[in-house]
Amino acid sequence: MSGAPPETWLFDLGNSRAKAARLERGEPADVFALDWDRPDFVASMRDGLGKWPHPARVWIASVASAGRAENARAALDSIPAERIEWLRTPRSACGLTNSYAKPERLGIDRFLAMLAAHTHAPGGCVVAGCGTALTLDAVAADGTHAEGMIALSPERMLQTLHAATAIADRNPDAFAADARDDTAAALQAGCWASAGALVEWFVARSRKNSGAEHVWLHGGWAAQLADWLARDGLPVRVLDHAVLRGLAVWAGQLCDHP
């Protein structure tokens, strides 16, 4: 159709999974995700992408290892290289300002999640990502990245305790996902409450220092973290596909203003 925006594909290459989407009306559409560890990753990615119109451009946000990024490249080998852009974190985009001294050292996933949240609702906010890591970022009402922190996610805390202690020697079921005994309950409570307490402290600090009004969660464990925070009465909202949404905002603005 004449005047239609160019077909654009968006990729969020994370530590655990790769997500792909099409840009449609300023939003990520037809989203699908694949675990990096699946043996047929490249073939499955090609199958999923083969259902879409051929792209005029491909935008990739990656925090994945070099080997995993190469698998993504292999799945895209039918796309001309000049149509593919591997993004670096900018100093600013779409009203969000990166405060890192070296802007490219702020994870592109964090920048895009902040961009999605800042665009979604006016005012200052806290953006918490709960996946492989627990990331915490504060954005002031004017779009300035005010502060950021990175810690272990609850699941990584559990894995660390498993590897660094002899708990499993005495209680081999303590770290099982469906364990119901007292030790398992104590481990789960300790790790999730630690993450929740850090989020609550960071939110309180950000409300005081940068006027944060909203709290957004994203990532594979966001829903579980939201449940823990709800027990203490902290109002939060889960922002699904936050990195892809940030990509859509950024790409959409360039479509409108080439």
Residue frames relative to the residue before (quaternion, step in Angstrom):
aa qw qx qy qz dx dy dz
M 1.0000 0.0000 0.0000 0.0000 0.00 0.00 0.00
S 0.4863 -0.6713 0.4717 0.3005 3.57 -0.86 0.95
G 0.8106 0.2538 -0.2024 0.4874 3.55 -0.96 0.90
A 0.4856 0.6538 -0.4465 0.3706 3.61 1.24 -0.06
P 0.5354 -0.6216 0.4456 0.3584 3.62 -1.03 0.67
P 0.5937 -0.5821 0.4065 0.3788 3.59 -1.13 0.54
E 0.5338 -0.6005 0.4840 0.3467 3.56 -1.10 0.70
T 0.0214 -0.8176 0.5722 -0.0613 3.54 -0.64 1.20
W 0.1802 -0.7619 0.6149 0.0947 3.54 -0.97 0.95
L 0.1834 -0.7781 0.5970 0.0673 3.54 -1.09 0.85
F 0.0649 -0.8039 0.5912 0.0079 3.57 -0.96 0.89
D 0.1175 -0.7426 0.6579 0.0440 3.51 -1.07 0.94
L 0.0638 -0.8070 0.5871 -0.0095 3.57 -0.22 1.30
G 0.0725 -0.8391 0.5389 -0.0123 3.55 -0.14 1.33
N 0.7191 -0.4383 0.3173 0.4360 3.54 -1.29 -0.17
S 0.7782 0.3265 -0.1648 0.5106 3.59 1.06 -0.72
R 0.8180 0.0990 -0.0024 0.5667 3.58 1.03 -0.80
A 0.3036 -0.6846 0.6199 0.2341 3.49 -1.39 0.24
K 0.1192 -0.7808 0.6108 0.0543 3.55 -0.92 0.96
A 0.0870 -0.7813 0.6167 0.0406 3.54 -1.10 0.76
A 0.0371 0.7871 -0.6143 0.0430 3.57 -1.15 0.65
R 0.3793 -0.6574 0.5913 0.2726 3.52 -1.37 0.26
L 0.4073 -0.6735 0.5531 0.2731 3.56 -1.15 0.61
E 0.1258 0.7908 -0.5841 0.1326 3.55 -0.63 1.14
R 0.8402 -0.0944 0.0022 0.5341 3.56 -0.61 1.20
G 0.7263 -0.4673 0.2327 0.4471 3.54 0.96 0.91
E 0.6950 0.4207 -0.2630 0.5204 3.60 1.27 0.13
P 0.5101 -0.6004 0.4945 0.3671 3.60 -1.19 0.39
A 0.0618 -0.8052 0.5897 -0.0074 3.58 -0.84 1.01
D 0.8236 0.2170 -0.1726 0.4948 3.56 -1.29 0.47
V 0.1644 0.8287 -0.5181 0.1334 3.58 1.02 0.80
F 0.1069 0.7560 -0.6453 0.0226 3.55 -1.12 0.73
A 0.2098 -0.7834 0.5796 0.0792 3.55 -1.19 0.63
L 0.1092 -0.7759 0.6198 0.0442 3.53 -1.18 0.70
D 0.4332 -0.6607 0.5457 0.2793 3.56 -1.05 0.79
W 0.5320 -0.6438 0.4481 0.3189 3.55 -0.98 0.83
D 0.6889 0.5373 -0.2836 0.3954 3.58 1.01 -0.79
R 0.5058 0.6459 -0.4542 0.3475 3.61 1.14 -0.19
P 0.5148 -0.6989 0.4011 0.2926 3.60 -0.77 1.00
D 0.7327 0.3803 -0.2264 0.5170 3.60 1.15 -0.54
F 0.1399 0.8476 -0.5059 0.0773 3.58 1.15 0.59
V 0.7044 0.4721 -0.2965 0.4394 3.61 0.65 -1.05
A 0.6724 0.4907 -0.3039 0.4633 3.60 0.88 -0.91
S 0.6645 0.5017 -0.3087 0.4598 3.60 0.95 -0.84
M 0.6318 0.5147 -0.3329 0.4745 3.58 1.03 -0.75
R 0.6512 0.5073 -0.3208 0.4644 3.58 0.91 -0.84
D 0.6337 0.5325 -0.3342 0.4508 3.59 0.98 -0.80
G 0.6740 0.4984 -0.2968 0.4574 3.57 0.91 -0.91
L 0.6956 0.4718 -0.2735 0.4678 3.56 0.92 -0.91
G 0.6016 0.6033 -0.3495 0.3899 3.56 1.13 -0.61
K 0.6154 0.5540 -0.3371 0.4481 3.59 1.25 -0.29
W 0.6629 0.5193 -0.2888 0.4555 3.58 1.27 -0.28
P 0.5960 -0.5289 0.4442 0.4094 3.60 -1.23 0.32
H 0.5773 -0.5866 0.4293 0.3719 3.58 -1.09 0.66
P 0.3924 -0.7694 0.4524 0.2222 3.62 -0.76 0.97
A 0.4145 -0.6503 0.5746 0.2742 3.50 -1.30 0.51
R 0.7930 -0.0016 0.0045 0.6092 3.57 1.20 -0.50
V 0.1739 -0.7580 0.6243 0.0743 3.52 -1.26 0.63
W 0.1117 -0.7904 0.6010 0.0391 3.56 -0.77 1.07
I 0.0734 -0.8146 0.5752 -0.0118 3.55 -0.76 1.09
A 0.0989 -0.7434 0.6603 0.0400 3.54 -0.96 1.02
S 0.0372 0.8436 -0.5291 0.0840 3.57 -0.44 1.18
V 0.0211 -0.7353 0.6765 0.0340 3.50 -1.17 0.84
A 0.4114 0.7262 -0.4508 0.3165 3.58 1.31 0.26
S 0.6291 -0.5220 0.4157 0.3987 3.54 -1.31 0.31
A 0.6744 -0.5020 0.3533 0.4102 3.56 -1.26 0.38
G 0.6550 0.5247 -0.3186 0.4407 3.58 0.96 -0.83
R 0.6714 0.4799 -0.2953 0.4814 3.57 0.97 -0.80
A 0.6169 0.5313 -0.3456 0.4666 3.57 1.04 -0.71
E 0.6222 0.5341 -0.3405 0.4601 3.59 1.07 -0.68
N 0.6154 0.5310 -0.3470 0.4680 3.60 1.07 -0.64
A 0.6349 0.5080 -0.3282 0.4807 3.58 1.04 -0.73
R 0.6269 0.5286 -0.3354 0.4638 3.59 1.00 -0.79
A 0.6466 0.5281 -0.3215 0.4469 3.56 0.97 -0.86
A 0.6619 0.5055 -0.3083 0.4597 3.59 1.01 -0.77
L 0.7228 0.4078 -0.2254 0.5103 3.58 1.22 -0.47
D 0.3509 0.7954 -0.4577 0.1863 3.59 1.22 0.22
S 0.6160 0.5378 -0.3610 0.4483 3.61 1.22 -0.16
I 0.6176 0.5317 -0.3391 0.4699 3.59 1.30 -0.17
P 0.5000 -0.6526 0.4662 0.3266 3.63 -0.80 0.88
A 0.5658 -0.6525 0.3904 0.3189 3.56 -0.87 0.99
E 0.6506 0.5381 -0.3329 0.4199 3.60 1.01 -0.72
R 0.6378 0.5156 -0.3381 0.4616 3.60 1.22 -0.21
I 0.6693 0.4993 -0.2787 0.4744 3.58 1.26 -0.28
E 0.0437 -0.7977 0.6015 -0.0034 3.55 -0.83 1.00
W 0.2122 -0.7423 0.6275 0.1010 3.54 -0.83 1.13
L 0.2982 -0.8266 0.4562 0.1402 3.54 -0.23 1.30
R 0.1983 -0.7165 0.6526 0.1465 3.51 -1.27 0.58
T 0.5735 -0.5982 0.4280 0.3607 3.55 -1.10 0.64
P 0.3008 -0.7862 0.5133 0.1670 3.61 -0.68 1.06
R 0.6230 -0.4876 0.4357 0.4293 3.54 -1.34 -0.02
S 0.7871 -0.1143 0.0875 0.5998 3.56 1.03 -0.77
A 0.0937 0.7675 -0.6316 0.0565 3.53 -1.26 0.51
C 0.8785 0.0259 -0.0178 0.4766 3.55 -1.07 0.85
G 0.7494 -0.4170 0.2183 0.4657 3.59 1.00 0.80
L 0.6347 0.4839 -0.3401 0.4973 3.62 1.27 0.06
T 0.1648 -0.8030 0.5702 0.0541 3.57 -0.84 1.04
N 0.3296 -0.7386 0.5688 0.1492 3.53 -0.85 1.12
S 0.2259 -0.8195 0.5158 0.1063 3.58 -0.64 1.09
Y 0.4152 0.7006 -0.4844 0.3196 3.62 1.23 0.12
A 0.5491 -0.6082 0.4567 0.3464 3.58 -1.06 0.73
K 0.7412 0.1640 -0.1120 0.6412 3.56 1.12 -0.75
P 0.3355 -0.8179 0.4209 0.2034 3.60 0.09 1.30
E 0.6436 0.5507 -0.3341 0.4134 3.59 1.02 -0.72
R 0.6206 0.5602 -0.3462 0.4256 3.61 1.22 -0.27
L 0.5341 0.5426 -0.4261 0.4886 3.57 1.27 -0.01
G 0.5109 -0.6718 0.4359 0.3126 3.58 -0.71 1.02
I 0.5051 -0.6680 0.4545 0.3035 3.56 -0.85 0.98
D 0.6116 0.5515 -0.3563 0.4414 3.60 1.09 -0.63
R 0.6544 0.4997 -0.3146 0.4724 3.58 0.98 -0.80
F 0.6476 0.5219 -0.3263 0.4493 3.58 0.91 -0.88
L 0.7008 0.4705 -0.2812 0.4565 3.59 0.84 -0.93
A 0.6244 0.5184 -0.3477 0.4695 3.61 1.03 -0.66
M 0.6382 0.5037 -0.3244 0.4835 3.59 1.02 -0.75
L 0.6369 0.5329 -0.3272 0.4509 3.57 0.98 -0.83
A 0.6449 0.5180 -0.3171 0.4639 3.58 0.97 -0.85
A 0.6917 0.4778 -0.2835 0.4614 3.58 0.86 -0.96
H 0.6632 0.5127 -0.3080 0.4499 3.58 0.92 -0.91
T 0.6681 0.4924 -0.2912 0.4758 3.57 1.07 -0.73
H 0.6445 0.5771 -0.3162 0.3893 3.56 1.05 -0.82
A 0.8062 -0.0007 0.0375 0.5905 3.59 1.00 -0.80
P 0.4685 -0.6807 0.4786 0.2968 3.61 -0.92 0.82
G 0.6532 0.5078 -0.3888 0.4054 3.53 -1.25 0.45
G 0.6374 -0.5236 0.4050 0.3944 3.53 -1.33 0.25
C 0.0413 -0.8141 0.5792 -0.0003 3.56 -1.16 0.53
V 0.2996 -0.6669 0.6396 0.2373 3.46 -1.47 0.17
V 0.1209 -0.7750 0.6187 0.0436 3.55 -0.96 0.95
A 0.0487 -0.8074 0.5874 -0.0258 3.56 -0.60 1.20
G 0.1425 -0.7804 0.6058 0.0602 3.54 -0.79 1.06
C 0.0534 -0.8064 0.5889 -0.0054 3.58 -0.74 1.04
G 0.2871 0.7292 -0.5645 0.2591 3.54 -0.17 1.33
T 0.8010 -0.0069 0.0583 0.5958 3.57 -0.47 -1.18
A 0.7635 0.1376 -0.0810 0.6258 3.57 1.09 -0.77
L 0.3691 -0.6473 0.5997 0.2917 3.52 -1.38 0.11
T 0.0441 -0.8042 0.5925 -0.0137 3.57 -0.51 1.20
L 0.0991 -0.7849 0.6114 0.0182 3.55 -1.04 0.85
D 0.0639 0.7991 -0.5919 0.0833 3.56 -0.74 1.08
A 0.2142 -0.7586 0.6055 0.1092 3.53 -1.07 0.86
V 0.0980 -0.7791 0.6186 0.0282 3.54 -0.96 0.97
A 0.3720 -0.7260 0.5358 0.2180 3.59 -0.79 1.03
A 0.6944 -0.4948 0.3283 0.4064 3.56 -1.26 0.39
D 0.6847 0.4773 -0.2886 0.4691 3.60 1.11 -0.60
G 0.6104 -0.5966 0.3334 0.4003 3.59 1.29 0.14
T 0.4965 0.6520 -0.4352 0.3728 3.59 1.24 0.14
H 0.4051 -0.6770 0.5574 0.2585 3.57 -0.96 0.90
A 0.2275 -0.8438 0.4779 0.0887 3.54 -0.28 1.31
E 0.7983 -0.1115 0.1387 0.5754 3.59 0.96 -0.81
G 0.0148 -0.8099 0.5863 0.0133 3.56 -1.15 0.57
M 0.0589 -0.7803 0.6221 0.0249 3.55 -1.21 0.60
I 0.1435 -0.7625 0.6250 0.0857 3.55 -1.26 0.56
A 0.0512 0.7866 -0.6113 0.0707 3.55 -0.91 0.97
L 0.6488 -0.4725 0.3998 0.4426 3.56 -1.30 -0.09
S 0.4212 -0.6512 0.5598 0.2920 3.56 -1.12 0.64
P 0.6769 -0.4915 0.3354 0.4333 3.63 -1.15 0.34
E 0.6603 0.5032 -0.3201 0.4565 3.60 0.94 -0.82
R 0.6599 0.4805 -0.3159 0.4836 3.60 1.01 -0.71
M 0.5764 0.5544 -0.3790 0.4656 3.60 1.12 -0.54
L 0.6550 0.5095 -0.3068 0.4660 3.58 0.93 -0.91
Q 0.6613 0.5051 -0.3083 0.4608 3.57 0.93 -0.87
T 0.6407 0.5219 -0.3192 0.4639 3.56 1.04 -0.78
L 0.6506 0.5033 -0.3134 0.4746 3.58 0.96 -0.83
H 0.6216 0.5437 -0.3340 0.4544 3.55 1.04 -0.79
A 0.7277 0.4450 -0.2403 0.4633 3.57 0.89 -0.97
A 0.7728 0.4101 -0.1892 0.4459 3.58 0.99 -0.82
T 0.7354 0.3591 -0.2215 0.5303 3.62 1.25 -0.11
A 0.4801 -0.6486 0.5087 0.3000 3.54 -1.36 0.14
I 0.2591 0.7988 -0.5110 0.1836 3.61 1.21 0.34
A 0.6884 0.4927 -0.2921 0.4451 3.58 0.88 -0.92
D 0.5657 0.5858 -0.3952 0.4250 3.63 1.16 -0.41
R 0.7283 0.4042 -0.2241 0.5060 3.56 1.03 -0.84
N 0.7905 0.1242 -0.0329 0.5988 3.56 1.12 -0.69
P 0.1843 -0.8528 0.4770 0.1059 3.59 0.29 1.25
D 0.6894 0.4735 -0.2873 0.4669 3.62 1.17 -0.38
A 0.4247 0.7580 -0.4387 0.2292 3.57 1.26 -0.17
F 0.7631 0.3645 -0.1965 0.4962 3.59 1.04 -0.71
A 0.4197 0.6957 -0.4799 0.3310 3.58 1.23 0.19
A 0.5851 -0.6269 0.3886 0.3372 3.57 -1.00 0.85
D 0.7717 0.3347 -0.1738 0.5121 3.58 1.07 -0.75
A 0.3309 0.7636 -0.4978 0.2442 3.59 1.23 0.35
R 0.1738 -0.8140 0.5509 0.0615 3.56 -1.04 0.83
D 0.5070 0.6696 -0.4330 0.3273 3.62 1.19 0.10
D 0.7337 -0.4616 0.2804 0.4123 3.56 -1.32 0.23
T 0.6536 0.5119 -0.3294 0.4497 3.59 0.95 -0.80
A 0.6393 0.5167 -0.3251 0.4676 3.58 0.95 -0.83
A 0.6485 0.5158 -0.3168 0.4616 3.57 0.97 -0.85
A 0.6546 0.5140 -0.3098 0.4596 3.58 1.01 -0.85
L 0.6458 0.5156 -0.3189 0.4641 3.59 1.00 -0.79
Q 0.6669 0.4944 -0.3011 0.4692 3.56 0.87 -0.94
A 0.6723 0.5020 -0.3017 0.4528 3.57 0.86 -0.95
G 0.6700 0.5173 -0.3079 0.4343 3.56 0.90 -0.89
C 0.7062 0.4645 -0.2713 0.4604 3.57 0.87 -0.95
W 0.6989 0.4517 -0.2879 0.4740 3.59 0.87 -0.87
A 0.6509 0.4989 -0.3263 0.4701 3.60 1.01 -0.72
S 0.6022 0.5464 -0.3607 0.4569 3.61 1.09 -0.62
A 0.6627 0.4864 -0.3000 0.4840 3.56 0.93 -0.89
G 0.6637 0.5141 -0.3064 0.4487 3.57 0.91 -0.90
A 0.6546 0.5113 -0.3157 0.4588 3.58 0.97 -0.85
L 0.6358 0.5176 -0.3329 0.4658 3.59 1.01 -0.76
V 0.6417 0.5100 -0.3264 0.4708 3.59 0.96 -0.81
E 0.6653 0.5074 -0.3113 0.4507 3.60 0.87 -0.93
W 0.6515 0.5034 -0.3132 0.4733 3.59 0.97 -0.85
F 0.6694 0.5011 -0.3043 0.4563 3.58 0.91 -0.90
V 0.6346 0.5202 -0.3294 0.4670 3.58 1.01 -0.78
A 0.6552 0.5059 -0.3167 0.4631 3.60 0.90 -0.89
R 0.6511 0.5104 -0.3066 0.4707 3.57 0.98 -0.87
S 0.6933 0.4848 -0.2797 0.4539 3.58 0.91 -0.93
R 0.6004 0.5407 -0.3636 0.4636 3.59 1.08 -0.59
K 0.6871 0.4769 -0.2774 0.4729 3.55 1.00 -0.81
N 0.7771 0.4041 -0.1930 0.4423 3.58 0.81 -1.03
S 0.8349 0.1539 -0.0488 0.5261 3.60 0.96 -0.79
G 0.5366 -0.6839 0.3813 0.3146 3.58 1.24 0.34
A 0.1911 0.8100 -0.5336 0.1506 3.59 1.05 0.68
E 0.1819 -0.8001 0.5669 0.0734 3.57 -0.87 1.01
H 0.7901 0.2528 -0.1041 0.5487 3.58 1.02 -0.82
V 0.1806 -0.7516 0.6226 0.1218 3.56 -1.25 0.53
W 0.0752 -0.8062 0.5866 -0.0151 3.54 -0.67 1.18
L 0.1340 -0.7725 0.6163 0.0738 3.56 -1.03 0.85
H 0.0552 0.7774 -0.6261 0.0247 3.54 -1.14 0.66
G 0.5599 0.5998 -0.4491 0.3537 3.55 -1.28 0.25
G 0.7347 -0.4847 0.2818 0.3819 3.52 -1.30 0.35
W 0.7588 0.3261 -0.1831 0.5333 3.59 1.15 -0.59
A 0.3081 0.7937 -0.4838 0.2029 3.60 1.23 0.29
A 0.6600 0.5169 -0.3273 0.4361 3.61 0.88 -0.87
Q 0.6602 0.4971 -0.3137 0.4676 3.59 0.96 -0.82
L 0.6488 0.5004 -0.3215 0.4747 3.59 0.97 -0.79
A 0.6181 0.5418 -0.3415 0.4558 3.58 1.02 -0.75
D 0.6318 0.5293 -0.3303 0.4599 3.60 1.02 -0.77
W 0.6573 0.4996 -0.3171 0.4667 3.58 0.95 -0.83
L 0.6770 0.4930 -0.2976 0.4583 3.58 0.90 -0.86
A 0.6033 0.5702 -0.3549 0.4300 3.58 1.09 -0.66
R 0.5899 0.5855 -0.3708 0.4143 3.59 1.10 -0.61
D 0.7274 0.3822 -0.2250 0.5236 3.58 1.17 -0.62
G 0.5680 -0.6557 0.3594 0.3441 3.57 1.26 0.24
L 0.4517 0.6697 -0.4794 0.3430 3.62 1.15 0.44
P 0.3085 -0.7688 0.5252 0.1948 3.63 -0.53 1.09
V 0.0725 0.7835 -0.6101 0.0928 3.56 -0.73 1.10
R 0.1969 -0.7489 0.6149 0.1490 3.54 -1.32 0.33
V 0.3559 -0.7204 0.5571 0.2099 3.55 -1.06 0.81
L 0.1681 -0.7763 0.6042 0.0634 3.55 -0.87 1.04
D 0.2590 -0.7987 0.5268 0.1322 3.57 -0.15 1.30
H 0.8533 0.0931 -0.0836 0.5062 3.56 -1.16 0.73
A 0.0855 0.8598 -0.5009 0.0500 3.57 1.01 0.82
V 0.6647 0.5001 -0.3238 0.4508 3.60 0.90 -0.84
L 0.6521 0.4950 -0.3118 0.4822 3.59 0.95 -0.83
R 0.6347 0.5245 -0.3334 0.4593 3.60 1.02 -0.73
G 0.6407 0.5086 -0.3221 0.4766 3.56 1.03 -0.75
L 0.6207 0.5296 -0.3282 0.4759 3.55 1.05 -0.77
A 0.6512 0.5229 -0.3123 0.4528 3.57 0.97 -0.89
V 0.6293 0.5248 -0.3339 0.4659 3.60 0.99 -0.79
W 0.6917 0.4897 -0.2733 0.4549 3.56 0.83 -1.03
A 0.6899 0.4701 -0.2732 0.4779 3.57 0.86 -0.99
G 0.6482 0.5349 -0.3184 0.4386 3.57 0.99 -0.81
Q 0.6394 0.5185 -0.3358 0.4578 3.57 1.01 -0.73
L 0.6589 0.4925 -0.3172 0.4718 3.58 1.00 -0.73
C 0.5893 0.5530 -0.3658 0.4615 3.59 1.17 -0.58
D 0.7122 0.4623 -0.2541 0.4631 3.55 0.95 -0.93
H 0.7866 0.1827 -0.0736 0.5852 3.55 1.18 -0.68
P 0.0820 -0.8475 0.5223 0.0466 3.61 0.45 1.15
